[in-house]
Amino acid sequence: MADTISRAQAESLIDPLMKRIIQEEWQVALNDELESKLTKETIAMLPPSTKIWLATWATQADKPIILLRLRNFTEHKLSLPVETLLDNLFELSEHPELHEEIARREMKATAVSLRHYIQQQSMVIEGFTSRIDCIEGRVLALEKDVEETRNDVAALKKMMSALKEAVKNTRANDVGERLASLDVIKRAVQDEIKKCQQVVQKGATNVPMRGPLVARIAIKRLKPDEPAPDCK
């Protein structure tokens, strides 16, 4: 019999033989057949009331091996839901032969299994609590990172705005300086042209001039038969 046998499968193997023994009384063939079905895996999965009946039957049918198995192999409690364990306790509490050893063993085993189940659930709850704390810590850290990122973005936007303003002011100042320089040059050129024109108009030859560019301009404005002024 495989270890994965369920309670329903165990009962389906044993219940028909139990009913036949009850109806047909003590037949050796039926007793032997029932004994062959009562492996340790099957006994482990039977309900408490069935085990108590089997203990009585094994005593009367002289089946010591079955009595030994009933004492040594209790149900695989951890494979059953907690509702079934509570049903077992309730069934045992109302059984008329609760004082018998098998019943006491079964009740003790069920109580131990319930305690183990409760401990397991407590560990699960503690594990969930730890996970929740861990998740909360991660959420807080994420919120902090988001806030820091927002601050960094705000600072970057402020920096970019200041940089744009600085570039704008630099361009404005540069253009202003260039225009001012051009105005100075323009006025200087105009002054030189004016002086050259005065020289041309008066026919003077010894009026100092500032540079060859102005001289060339003045020369172009002279008449063909007039001598060029000496623009130094």
C-alpha positions in Angstrom: 0.0 0.0 0.0 1.4 3.4 -1.0 2.0 6.1 1.6 -0.3 8.4 -0.3 -3.4 6.4 0.6 -6.3 8.7 1.7 -8.7 8.2 4.5 -11.5 7.5 2.0 -9.5 4.8 0.3 -8.6 3.2 3.7 -12.2 3.1 4.7 -13.3 1.7 1.4 -10.9 -1.2 2.0 -12.0 -1.9 5.7 -15.6 -0.9 6.1 -17.1 -3.7 3.9 -15.2 -6.4 5.8 -16.2 -4.9 9.1 -19.9 -5.0 8.1 -19.6 -8.6 7.0 -17.9 -9.6 10.2 -20.6 -7.9 12.2 -23.4 -9.6 10.2 -21.8 -13.0 9.8 -20.1 -13.1 13.1 -16.7 -14.7 13.5 -15.5 -16.4 10.4 -11.9 -17.3 10.2 -11.7 -16.5 6.5 -13.2 -13.0 7.0 -10.9 -12.3 9.9 -7.8 -13.4 7.9 -9.0 -11.2 5.0 -9.4 -8.2 7.2 -6.0 -8.8 8.8 -4.4 -8.8 5.3 -5.9 -5.4 4.6 -4.8 -3.8 7.8 -1.3 -2.7 6.7 0.4 0.1 8.7 -0.4 2.6 6.0 -4.1 1.7 6.0 -4.3 1.8 9.8 -2.6 5.2 10.0 -5.4 6.7 7.9 -8.5 5.2 9.6 -10.7 7.4 11.8 -10.6 7.0 15.6 -13.9 5.1 15.9 -12.8 2.5 13.4 -9.5 2.0 15.2 -11.3 1.4 18.5 -13.6 -1.2 16.9 -10.6 -2.9 15.3 -8.8 -3.0 18.7 -11.8 -4.9 20.1 -12.0 -7.2 17.1 -8.2 -7.9 17.1 -8.3 -8.9 20.8 -11.2 -11.3 20.3 -9.9 -12.7 17.0 -6.4 -13.2 18.5 -4.7 -10.9 16.1 -1.8 -9.4 18.2 0.0 -8.0 15.1 -3.0 -5.8 14.4 -3.1 -4.6 18.1 0.6 -3.7 17.7 0.0 -1.8 14.6 -2.9 0.0 16.1 -0.7 1.1 19.0 2.3 2.1 16.9 0.8 3.7 13.7 -1.4 6.7 14.2 -2.9 8.9 11.5 -0.8 11.1 9.4 -2.2 14.2 11.0 -0.4 16.8 9.0 -2.1 15.5 5.8 -5.5 16.4 7.2 -7.2 19.8 7.5 -7.7 21.2 11.0 -11.5 20.7 10.7 -10.9 16.9 10.4 -8.6 16.9 13.5 -11.3 18.7 15.5 -13.9 16.2 14.3 -11.7 13.4 15.5 -11.5 14.9 18.9 -15.2 15.4 19.1 -15.8 11.8 17.9 -13.4 10.5 20.5 -14.9 12.6 23.3 -18.3 10.9 22.7 -17.1 7.4 22.2 -18.3 5.0 24.9 -14.9 3.2 25.0 -12.7 6.3 25.4 -11.0 4.7 28.4 -9.4 2.2 26.2 -5.7 2.5 25.3 -6.3 2.9 21.5 -8.8 5.7 22.1 -6.4 7.5 24.5 -3.5 7.1 22.1 -5.7 8.5 19.2 -6.8 11.5 21.2 -3.3 12.3 22.3 -2.0 12.0 18.8 -4.7 14.3 17.5 -4.0 16.8 20.2 -0.3 16.8 19.4 -1.1 17.3 15.7 -3.4 20.2 16.5 -0.6 21.8 18.6 1.8 21.3 15.7 -0.7 22.8 13.3 -1.2 25.9 15.5 2.6 26.3 15.8 2.9 26.1 12.0 0.2 28.7 11.6 2.0 30.9 14.1 5.2 30.6 12.1 3.3 31.4 8.9 1.8 34.5 10.5 5.2 35.6 11.8 6.6 35.0 8.3 3.9 37.2 6.8 4.6 39.9 9.4 8.3 39.9 8.5 7.4 40.0 4.8 5.1 42.9 5.4 7.7 44.8 7.4 10.2 44.1 4.6 7.7 45.4 2.0 7.0 48.5 4.1 10.7 49.2 4.4 11.1 48.8 0.6 8.1 51.1 0.0 9.6 53.8 2.4 13.0 53.5 0.7 11.3 53.8 -2.7 9.3 56.9 -1.5 12.6 58.4 -0.3 14.2 57.7 -3.7 11.3 59.3 -5.5 11.4 62.4 -3.3 15.2 62.7 -3.8 14.7 62.3 -7.5 12.0 65.0 -7.5 14.4 67.3 -5.7 17.2 66.5 -8.1 14.9 67.2 -11.1 13.8 70.5 -9.5 17.4 71.5 -8.8 18.3 70.6 -12.4 15.4 72.6 -13.8 16.5 75.6 -11.7 20.1 75.2 -12.9 19.0 75.0 -16.5 16.9 78.1 -16.1 19.8 80.0 -14.6 22.1 78.8 -17.4 19.6 79.9 -20.0 19.4 83.3 -18.3 23.1 83.5 -18.1 23.5 82.7 -21.9 20.8 85.2 -22.7 22.5 87.9 -20.7 25.9 87.0 -22.2 24.5 87.2 -25.7 22.9 90.5 -24.9 26.0 91.9 -23.4 28.2 90.6 -26.2 25.9 92.2 -28.8 25.8 95.4 -26.9 29.6 95.5 -26.7 29.9 94.7 -30.4 27.4 97.4 -31.3 29.2 99.9 -29.1 32.5 99.0 -30.7 30.9 99.4 -34.2 29.5 102.8 -33.2 33.0 104.0 -32.0 34.6 102.8 -35.3 31.8 104.3 -37.3 32.2 107.7 -35.6 35.9 107.6 -36.0 35.5 106.8 -39.7 33.0 109.5 -40.1 35.3 112.0 -38.4 38.1 111.1 -40.7 35.9 111.3 -43.8 34.7 114.7 -42.7 38.3 115.9 -42.2 39.3 114.7 -45.6 36.3 116.4 -47.1 37.3 119.6 -45.4 40.8 119.2 -46.7 39.6 118.6 -50.3 37.2 121.6 -50.1 40.0 124.0 -48.8 42.7 122.6 -51.0 44.9 122.1 -48.0 47.7 119.6 -48.4 49.1 119.4 -44.8 46.1 118.3 -42.8 47.0 115.1 -40.8 44.8 112.1 -41.4 44.4 108.9 -39.4 45.2 105.9 -41.5 45.3 104.8 -45.1 41.7 103.8 -45.3 40.4 107.3 -44.8 43.1 108.6 -47.2 41.9 106.3 -49.9 38.3 107.4 -49.4 39.4 111.0 -49.6 41.5 110.4 -52.7 38.5 108.9 -54.5 36.6 112.1 -53.9 39.2 114.4 -55.4 38.9 115.8 -58.9 41.3 114.5 -61.6 43.2 117.7 -62.0 43.6 118.3 -58.3 46.7 117.1 -56.4 46.2 114.5 -53.8 46.6 115.7 -50.2 49.4 114.4 -48.1 47.5 112.3 -45.6 49.8 111.1 -43.0 
